Amino acid sequence: MEVNPPKQEHLLALKVMRLTKPTLFTNIPVTCEEKDLPGDLFNQLMRDDPSTVNGAEILMLGEMLTLPQNFGNIFLGETFSSYISVHNDSNQVVKDILVKADLQTSSQRLNLSASNAAVAELKPDCCIDDVIHHEVKEIGTHILVCAVSYTTQGGEKMYFRKFFKFQVLKPLDVKTKFYNAETDEVFLEAQIQNITTSPMFMEKVSLEPSIMYTVAELNSVSQAGECVTTFGSRAYLQPMDTRQYLYCLKPKKEFAEKAGIIKGVTVIGKLDIVWKTNLGERGRLQTSQLQRMAPGYGDVRLSLEAIPDTVNLEEPFHITCKITNCSERTMDLVLEMCNTNSIHWCGISGRQLGKLHPSSSLCLALTLLSSVQGLQSVSGLRLTDTFLKRTYEYDDIAQVCVVSSAVKVES
């Protein structure tokens, strides 16, 4: 009968503990009304409890700190810290001790050891301590692999290792939306939701634009000469709450002049989010590069550079249009103006605009007159390319408010 040899006991003991900050002690209040049998006894006990907050005994708030009772949650963007201790439990001197700590993720294996040099000897009842830190950048299962190798007094080389598995959770849910203005401006709306079980202090939420754009944050207002965020003085985000951030991006001049570059899919930039939880534990997330599909304008783009908001009935008013050749060929354009029931064009229709090269633009000052009051739509512009005999129609270009000339319009 074959007997398995007994498992060999090692001379060294390995202990691994996660380093986290303590939390506030939460008391569970027990109250009753004065007419009940205990009277004011329960309330007096809570007031005498040193762990409760003076004047807020029934709010489950504590003034004392409590140490973590379990491993706790680790969220993406936070720093994982661990204390590693190797203790000599034997009565003999151990030599050439090497402690190695690796973090295994689904995509890579990282060495977290502070030093890869071996310790010459470790006397009985002595220990080797090490603290490792790692900013978590992946979601999912992580395995901390701690390996210890050493040499006994008899010259025998020994080796053992331990595995510690933990999950990294997602702290925030980030959703983005793009809005295209009539100009080349792009508005980005970012919705950030706290999907953890504790409140967060949002230290910074910023957009780092790509080299093609400049960005302006629209998340603050001016009050009494001071710049105040639209979220108020408190930047806390409670569990499951969502906050919206808005940014305006403008293409830089050197890129805006080259229409071919801002076509199709362009990289806008990435969001940088920094927060703090509990007792100041810091977390940081950066999104991947945000991409946006630029709107298609066809071969010819017509945009308005200037138009009045309010005009007088039966009085001429002026608008300025910008025409851009978005194609890769030269065009020879003719401008035609078609009157509508309410808006009438003043000028000569069938005007030659001349040749327009690819990515080039020209501005036109046009005059109109409205015969109907109310909110009227500017329509009826036609551009014809004489080279291809192709006509481009532009209706509902903009809207103006037409009022009676007897009504005084305040600027």
Helices and strands as residue ranges (DSSP letters): E 12-18, E 23-24, H 41-48, G 57-59, E 65-66, E 74-75, E 79-88, E 94-104, E 109-111, E 119-122, E 127-135, E 140-151, E 157-169, E 172-180, E 186-194, E 200-209, E 213-217, E 220-223, E 226-229, E 236-237, E 242-251, H 253-256, E 265-277, E 281-286, E 290-293, E 300-306, E 310-312, E 317-325, E 331-337, E 343-346, E 351-356, E 361-370, E 374-378, E 381-385, E 390-394, E 398-403
